């Protein structure tokens, strides 16, 4: 199973084994494997029906966005009130020692349709890695949007109380160049 970079806000990025294709997903993390069948209902929303023994048949709604940037495929997944970011590199990118970040461009985008509740940073503010930047609400659940890297807020493209679509650009943060 190929390795992918998993970024969870508030935690250090880690490499996990994951595979997704033809409607199935399998993720192995810390020796435990989660498997399931994905059903999409349109526009990146759907549900995951778990196949693993201890949670067999459990259904979890999710929202997902996908981006491809050259040899890097990025997935942002909202699942059970948490946003997970997966990054898969082609063999060429990894073997060449390419260093890439999930947020290489510093854009914070809405992981699902919802309402912006709070904006916690303004243009010119220096922000640290995993610092809460925007709080959104969707499906009666709150989520805190962060970046796994420090930087400086350049623009805020939303307002408190604003309804936003999935993938809408909410904030841009300039990040230092990679090492």
C-alpha positions in Angstrom: 0.0 0.0 0.0 1.5 3.4 -0.9 2.5 5.9 1.8 0.7 9.3 2.1 1.2 12.3 4.3 -1.6 12.8 6.8 -2.0 16.3 8.3 -4.5 16.7 11.1 -4.8 20.3 12.6 -3.0 20.5 15.9 -0.8 17.5 15.3 2.5 16.9 13.5 2.2 15.5 10.0 2.8 11.8 9.7 3.2 9.2 7.0 0.5 6.5 6.8 -0.4 3.8 4.3 -3.5 4.5 2.3 -5.2 3.5 -0.9 -8.3 4.7 -2.5 -9.7 3.5 -5.8 -12.9 2.2 -7.4 -15.1 3.2 -4.4 -13.0 1.6 -1.7 -10.6 3.1 0.8 -8.0 1.5 3.2 -5.9 3.5 5.7 -3.3 1.9 8.0 -2.1 4.0 10.9 -0.2 2.8 14.0 -0.8 -0.8 13.0 -4.6 -0.4 12.7 -6.4 -0.6 9.4 -9.6 1.1 8.6 -11.4 -0.1 5.4 -14.6 1.0 3.8 -16.8 1.6 0.8 -17.2 5.2 -0.4 -20.6 6.3 -1.9 -20.6 9.8 -3.5 -23.9 11.8 -3.7 -22.4 14.6 -5.7 -20.2 17.7 -5.2 -17.7 16.0 -3.0 -20.2 14.8 -0.4 -21.1 11.3 0.5 -20.7 8.6 3.1 -18.3 5.9 4.1 -19.6 2.5 5.1 -17.0 0.9 7.3 -15.9 -2.7 6.5 -13.5 -3.3 9.4 -14.6 -5.9 12.0 -15.0 -3.7 15.1 -17.1 -1.0 13.2 -18.6 -3.1 10.4 -21.6 -1.4 8.8 -21.1 2.0 10.5 -21.9 4.8 8.1 -20.0 8.1 8.3 -21.0 11.2 6.2 -18.1 13.2 4.7 -17.2 16.0 2.5 -14.1 15.8 0.3 -12.1 18.1 -2.0 -9.3 17.0 -4.3 -6.5 18.9 -5.9 -3.7 17.8 -8.2 -0.5 19.9 -8.4 1.9 18.2 -10.8 3.1 14.9 -9.1 1.1 15.7 -5.9 -2.5 14.7 -5.3 -4.1 16.3 -2.2 -7.4 15.3 -0.5 -9.1 17.3 2.2 -11.7 15.3 4.0 -14.2 16.4 6.7 -15.2 13.4 8.7 -16.9 13.4 12.1 -16.2 17.1 12.8 -12.5 16.8 12.0 -10.7 17.9 8.8 -8.0 15.4 7.5 -5.5 16.3 4.8 -3.9 13.5 2.7 -1.1 14.1 0.3 0.0 11.5 -2.2 3.2 11.9 -4.2 4.1 10.1 -7.4 7.2 7.9 -7.2 9.2 10.4 -9.2 8.5 13.2 -6.8 9.5 11.2 -3.8 12.6 9.7 -5.3 13.8 13.1 -6.4 13.6 14.2 -2.8 10.9 16.8 -3.5 9.7 18.6 -0.4 6.1 19.5 -0.5 3.6 20.8 2.0 -0.1 20.3 1.9 -0.5 24.1 2.1 2.5 25.1 -0.1 0.5 28.1 -1.4 -0.9 29.1 2.1 -4.5 29.2 0.9 -7.2 28.3 3.4 -10.3 27.0 1.6 -13.7 25.9 3.0 -13.6 22.1 3.4 -17.4 22.0 3.0 -20.3 24.4 2.5 -21.0 26.3 5.7 -21.1 29.5 7.6 -18.0 31.5 8.8 -18.5 32.0 12.5 -15.3 33.7 13.5 -12.2 35.1 11.8 -9.3 34.9 14.3 -6.5 36.6 12.3 -6.3 39.7 10.1 -4.0 40.8 7.3 -0.5 41.5 8.7 -0.9 39.1 11.6 1.9 36.6 12.2 0.5 33.2 12.8 2.0 30.0 14.2 1.6 26.5 12.9 -1.8 25.0 13.8 -3.0 28.3 15.2 -6.8 28.6 14.9 -7.5 31.0 12.0 -11.2 30.6 11.0 -14.1 28.8 12.7 -16.8 27.5 10.5 -20.1 25.7 11.1 -21.6 23.1 8.8 -24.3 20.6 9.5 -24.6 22.0 13.1 -20.9 21.1 13.7 -18.1 23.6 14.3 -14.7 23.1 12.8 -11.5 25.1 13.3 -9.4 25.8 10.2 -5.6 26.0 10.7 -2.4 25.7 8.7 0.4 23.2 9.6 3.0 25.9 9.1 3.7 29.4 10.4 3.3 32.5 8.2 1.8 36.0 7.8 -1.8 36.6 6.9 -2.0 38.4 3.5 -5.7 38.6 2.8 -9.0 37.6 4.4 -11.6 36.8 1.7 -14.6 36.1 3.9 -16.7 37.8 6.6 -18.2 36.5 9.8 -21.7 35.2 9.2 -21.0 34.6 5.5 -22.3 31.5 3.8 -19.5 29.9 1.7 -19.3 27.1 -0.8 -17.0 24.1 -0.5 -13.6 25.1 -1.8 -14.2 28.8 -1.4 -10.9 30.7 -0.7 -11.3 32.1 2.8 -7.8 33.4 3.7 -4.3 33.6 2.2 -1.2 33.2 4.3 2.3 33.8 3.0 4.5 30.9 4.1 8.3 30.9 4.3 10.1 29.0 1.5 10.7 25.3 2.1 14.1 24.3 3.5 
